[in-house]
Each structure stands twice: as C-alpha cells, then as structure tokens.
C-alpha cells in the first residue's frame, strides 16, 4: 500500500463535486494536481449515455498523452453513483506517476467514498473508450473461476441455504420489507423502521432517525424517530451501543438552501465486539439501500438531498453543528488556531477531518539513508 502524498482537495473542487452530485447534470469532472493541491480542471456536461459520452475523453485537449489526471465520472444507473478513472499514461514522468498513485485514496476519501462504486486504471485513452468500458463491465460482472475444492464448498453452502429457506418459508420475520432492494442487505426490516426512513425523506423539518440491529434476530429495528435540532442531535444517539443515524438538516451553509440528510455511524468504545463486527460490515451497503429509498420517496422538486459522506464517531456527545460543518460540509473557516496541526486520525475515533487540514503536508523529497559512522 502506497503512502499518502499529503496533497489535499481544494475548496473549489469540493464545491464543484458537491454541486454535480446535487444537480446530476455533469458527466465528467477532470481533476489535476497543481501547486501541491487537487484542483478542478474542467467539467463536461451530460449529453448522451455514458457509453456515448466516453468518446469525449478521446480528445487530446481533454486528456494528454503524457499528463496524468483523475476523471470523476457519473454513472447512468444508478444516477447517484460515480466511477473514478485514474488516468496515468505510460509516458508520464516517474515522479508524476508516483504522485498521482499516492494521492488517489485521499481524493476519494475526502469527496466521499460512498459515492464511488467502481474504478478504472487507464494507461492510455484507449483504455477508457466505449468498447474498453464494455469490456471492463463484462470482466467485472463475470463469475469468478472456482477450483474443484471451492466448487464443493459452494455446493454445500447452496444446500444449506436451500434447507434454511425451506425451514423458514412463510415466516414474516425472514422477509424484507424493502423487497428486492432490501434483499441485498441480507437483513429484514421492521415496518416502523422502514416507515420512519420514508417519512424522513419526505419531511421538511430537522429530524433524526436512529436505526439499530437486533443481533439475535438480525433485523433492522427503529430505536427512535424525532424532530431534533442539530444541537440536540447528540442526545438521541445511544451512548452504550452502536447505531446508524440519519439526520435531516435544513441549512444554508452552502451556496443554496437545502435539507441535507447525513448518515452517522456511531460506535461507542463500550460496544461489544460482535456488535462492532455486525455494524461495521453492513454500514456501506445499508447506507446505499437507504439512500436509494429516500431518493425514491422524495418529490422531484424537493430540496432534500442525501450527503454522500459517511460520518463516523465513537463519542456521540461530540456531534454538534461545528462537527458537522467540519466533517460533512468541509468548511475551511473552521480550521482555527492550530490549522492543520491536528493531523489525520483513525476513522471512528470521533475525529473529524476538515477540508484542507487533513492532508495539508507539502510534498517533499524523502531523506536518504543516514551515514554510517566509521
């Protein structure tokens, strides 16, 4: 695993990507590294399908033969998800190759890893042509080859699943209230939990829905649903066990007024190990399913949007307006005395990473080995 370069996302790039996610009218966002910062190079609007629009990337004025770049690409289906293209030509300088390779993780993490569901590593423009993308999808979706032993194990698992389904057939407790979408999660929902999520998407006020996993039955259950302000939010989050929280926050901290739904994964230090494993392994898939459900329930003209970042905390009491501004909106004005001296902290530790401060170290040539004394 390569080390981080310390190059940070510029505020302008963060704003451009956030607007593209909200408005859904931009197909490509080209990102370059300049003056030790990730900057917005250009945006290309949607004109056709993704397959058709990929032809535009063959233009030498957009991607050069010897200049690396990142291309953030909006998918057609689902329209809320993005493809990350890492374009690093073979003819690029070695230093540029290393720089872009060590920065891509920071780019995706800062913009919100939940938005990016696929990636392509390209060494030439031909690697991202429409035909090449078709080949990429075919290879990605093709079943993986199994050894003889793996086939035996898979057949055994299939037999076990068949027996289990027969045993529980007709049991409402094993049926997902989310239908086909919920089956991807592998856990059923209580009806009141599903209803609370739907109402959160169609509401207009500040509100919080807290979902928990009933470990013995492996079922998503509603812990609480209430109208709370951002300053009251921490009071409704459980302090002794993990939980998933969706907070609808009407605000005008960006360029436009909107009601933003924020996903918070809370895992206090006293959470049992088994609970930690269940919640952490299911958080990303759970978020995507709820995101799709909220978008389906919302009216087209609604100002409610789902933020693509996942906020993690091990101390629910730290959740307040300042925390959300720094962690979700990445407002650089909150980078007060001490600047970027806070450094990077482990996700889930309760730490937040404001834009422009987490990786605000300058790229420098590494020191050589120390001289040995005679």
HUURZI-V336286 format. One record per pair of residues at least 12 apart in sequence whose C-alpha atoms are under 8 Angstrom apart, sorted by the first residue. I is the first residue (numbers start at 1). GAP is how many residues later the second one is. D is the distance in Angstrom with one decimal. If there is no record, write none. Layout:
I,GAP,D
I,GAP,D
This chain:
2,99,7.5
2,100,5.7
3,99,5.9
4,98,5.0
4,99,6.0
4,101,7.8
4,102,7.2
5,94,6.6
5,97,5.3
5,98,5.6
5,354,8.0
5,356,7.9
5,358,6.2
6,97,7.4
6,353,4.4
6,354,5.8
6,355,4.8
6,356,6.3
6,357,6.5
7,29,5.6
7,30,5.4
7,31,6.8
7,96,6.5
7,99,7.8
7,352,5.8
7,353,6.2
7,354,6.6
7,355,6.9
7,356,7.1
8,28,7.6
8,29,5.4
8,30,5.9
8,98,7.3
8,99,7.5
8,347,7.5
8,348,5.7
8,349,7.7
8,350,7.4
8,351,5.3
8,352,5.8
9,28,6.1
9,29,4.7
9,30,6.7
9,98,6.5
9,101,7.1
9,346,6.9
9,347,6.5
10,27,6.2
10,28,5.7
10,29,5.7
10,30,8.0
10,345,7.7
10,346,6.8
11,321,7.7
11,344,7.1
11,345,7.5
12,27,7.2
12,28,6.8
13,18,8.0
13,25,7.4
13,26,5.5
13,27,4.7
14,97,6.6
16,24,7.4
17,12,7.6
17,94,7.6
21,59,7.0
22,283,7.0
24,55,7.4
24,56,7.8
25,20,5.9
25,21,5.7
26,17,6.8
26,18,5.9
26,19,4.2
26,20,5.3
26,48,7.1
27,16,7.6
27,17,5.8
27,18,5.1
27,19,4.7
27,23,7.7
27,26,7.7
27,46,5.6
27,47,5.1
27,48,7.8
28,15,5.7
28,16,5.0
28,17,6.9
28,18,8.0
28,43,6.3
28,44,5.6
28,45,4.7
28,46,6.6
29,12,7.4
29,13,5.9
29,14,4.5
29,15,6.5
29,42,5.6
29,43,5.0
29,44,6.6
30,12,5.3
30,13,6.3
30,39,6.8
30,40,5.8
30,41,4.6
30,42,6.4
31,38,5.9
31,39,5.0
31,40,6.1
31,41,7.6
32,36,7.6
32,37,5.2
32,38,6.5
33,36,7.7
33,67,7.8
36,326,6.7
36,327,6.8
38,69,7.7
49,27,6.8
50,24,8.0
50,25,6.6
50,26,6.4
51,79,5.1
51,82,7.7
52,78,7.0
54,74,7.1
54,75,6.0
54,76,5.8
55,74,6.3
55,75,6.7
57,68,7.0
57,71,7.6
57,72,7.6
58,67,5.8
58,68,7.4
58,71,7.1
63,62,7.4
65,24,6.3
65,26,7.1
65,27,7.7
65,59,7.2
65,60,7.9
66,23,5.8
66,24,7.5
66,25,5.2
66,26,4.5
66,27,7.6
67,21,7.1
67,22,6.9
67,25,5.8
68,18,7.9
68,19,5.4
68,20,4.4
68,21,6.2
68,24,6.8
68,28,7.1
68,29,7.2
68,32,7.2
69,17,6.6
69,18,5.3
69,19,6.6
69,31,7.7
70,14,7.2
70,15,5.7
70,16,4.9
70,17,5.9
71,13,6.2
71,14,5.0
71,15,6.6
71,16,7.4
72,12,5.0
72,13,6.3
73,12,7.3
80,35,7.1
81,34,5.1
81,35,5.9
81,36,6.4
82,33,5.7
82,34,4.7
82,35,6.2
82,36,7.1
83,33,5.6
83,34,6.3
83,35,4.9
83,36,5.4
83,37,7.7
84,32,6.6
84,34,6.4
84,35,4.6
84,36,6.4
85,34,5.6
85,35,4.8
85,36,6.1
85,37,7.1
86,18,7.8
86,33,7.5
86,34,6.1
86,35,4.9
86,36,6.0
87,34,6.2
87,35,4.8
87,36,6.0
87,37,7.2
87,38,8.0
88,12,7.7
88,33,7.6
88,34,6.2
88,35,5.1
88,36,7.4
89,33,7.2
89,34,4.1
89,35,5.3
90,33,5.6
90,34,7.4
106,253,7.9
110,245,7.4
111,198,7.4
112,196,5.7
112,197,4.5
112,198,7.2
113,195,7.7
113,196,6.8
114,170,7.0
114,174,7.7
114,194,5.8
114,195,6.2
114,196,7.1
115,193,5.7
115,194,7.7
173,15,7.1
174,13,7.8
174,14,6.0
175,13,5.8
176,12,4.0
176,13,5.6
177,12,5.6
177,13,7.2
177,14,6.6
177,17,7.3
178,16,7.6
181,108,6.7
182,107,7.0
184,101,7.9
185,97,7.5
185,100,6.4
185,101,6.4
185,104,7.8
187,31,6.0
187,32,5.5
187,33,6.8
188,30,7.5
188,31,5.2
188,32,6.3
189,30,5.7
189,31,4.8
189,32,6.4
190,29,7.1
190,30,6.2
190,31,5.4
190,32,7.3
192,29,7.7
192,30,6.4
193,18,7.0
193,27,7.2
193,28,5.6
193,29,4.5
196,13,6.8
196,26,7.8
196,29,6.7
197,12,7.0
197,93,7.5
197,96,7.9
197,97,6.9
198,95,7.1
198,96,6.0
198,99,6.0
200,48,7.0
200,94,7.6
201,93,4.8
201,94,7.1
201,96,6.1
201,97,5.5
201,103,7.0
202,92,7.8
202,95,6.4
202,96,5.2
202,97,7.2
202,102,7.9
204,46,7.7
204,55,7.3
204,100,7.9
205,22,7.2
205,43,7.3
205,44,7.5
205,45,6.8
206,21,5.8
206,22,5.9
206,23,5.9
206,24,7.7
206,41,7.3
206,42,5.2
206,43,5.0
206,44,6.1
207,18,7.4
207,19,5.6
207,20,4.0
207,21,5.1
207,22,7.1
207,40,5.8
207,41,5.2
207,42,7.1
208,16,7.9
208,17,5.8
208,18,5.6
208,19,6.3
208,20,6.5
208,25,7.3
208,37,6.8
208,38,5.6
208,39,4.3
208,40,6.2
209,13,7.7
209,14,7.8
209,15,5.9
209,16,4.4
209,17,6.7
209,36,5.8
209,37,5.3
209,38,6.5
210,12,6.4
210,13,5.3
210,14,5.2
210,15,6.4
210,26,7.8
210,27,7.0
210,33,6.7
210,34,5.8
210,35,4.5
210,36,6.5
211,12,5.4
211,13,7.3
211,32,6.0
211,33,5.1
211,34,6.2
212,30,7.4
212,31,5.0
212,32,6.3
213,30,7.6
213,66,7.7
215,60,7.4
224,12,7.6
229,20,7.9
230,19,7.2
230,90,6.0
230,91,5.8
231,88,7.9
231,89,5.3
231,90,6.4
232,88,7.8
233,14,7.9
233,86,6.9
233,87,7.1
234,82,5.5
234,83,5.2
234,84,7.2
234,85,5.5
234,86,7.1
235,82,7.4
237,29,7.8
237,79,6.3
238,78,7.6
239,29,6.3
239,76,7.6
239,77,6.5
240,28,6.3
240,30,6.1
240,31,6.3
241,26,6.4
241,27,6.1
241,29,6.9
241,30,4.8
241,31,7.5
241,34,7.9
242,23,7.6
242,24,5.4
242,25,4.2
242,26,6.3
242,29,6.1
242,33,7.0
242,34,7.0
242,37,7.0
243,22,6.3
243,23,5.4
243,24,6.7
243,36,7.5
244,19,7.3
244,20,6.0
244,21,4.9
244,22,6.4
244,39,7.9
245,17,8.0
245,18,5.8
245,19,5.0
245,20,6.3
245,21,7.5
246,15,6.3
246,16,5.6
246,17,4.8
246,18,6.3
247,13,7.9
247,14,5.3
247,15,5.2
247,16,6.7
247,17,7.8
248,12,5.5
248,13,4.2
248,14,6.4
249,12,6.1
249,13,7.6
257,46,7.8
258,45,5.1
258,46,6.1
258,47,7.3
259,44,5.8
259,45,4.5
259,46,6.3
260,44,5.6
260,45,5.0
260,46,5.7
260,47,6.3
261,43,7.1
261,44,6.1
261,45,4.7
261,46,5.9
262,44,6.4
262,45,5.5
262,46,7.9
262,47,7.6
262,48,7.5
262,49,7.7
262,66,7.9
263,24,7.3
263,44,7.5
263,46,7.3
263,47,5.5
263,48,6.2
264,46,6.1
264,47,4.7
264,48,5.8
264,49,7.6
265,18,7.4
265,45,7.2
265,46,6.1
265,47,4.8
265,48,6.5
266,46,5.9
266,47,5.0
266,48,5.8
266,49,7.4
266,50,6.6
266,82,7.7
267,45,7.7
267,46,6.3
267,47,4.8
267,48,7.6
267,81,7.2
268,45,7.4
268,46,4.2
268,47,5.7
268,48,7.4
269,45,6.0
269,46,7.8
291,15,6.6
294,12,8.0
307,21,7.7
309,19,6.6
311,16,7.0
311,17,7.3
312,35,6.3
312,36,4.8
312,37,7.6
312,38,6.7
313,34,7.5
313,35,4.7
313,36,5.8
313,37,4.0
313,38,7.0
314,34,5.5
314,35,5.3
314,36,4.9
315,34,7.7
315,35,5.6
318,32,7.4
322,12,7.6
323,29,7.0
326,26,6.7
326,27,6.8
326,28,4.7
326,29,7.4
327,25,5.3
327,26,5.8
327,27,5.7
330,23,7.8
330,24,4.9
330,25,4.8
331,23,6.7
331,24,6.7
332,22,6.4
332,23,5.9
332,24,6.6
334,20,7.6
335,19,7.0
335,22,7.2
339,18,6.6
340,16,7.5
340,17,4.3
340,18,6.4
340,19,7.8
340,20,6.2
341,16,7.7
342,15,7.7
342,16,7.6
343,14,7.2
343,15,5.5
343,16,7.2
344,14,5.4
344,15,7.2
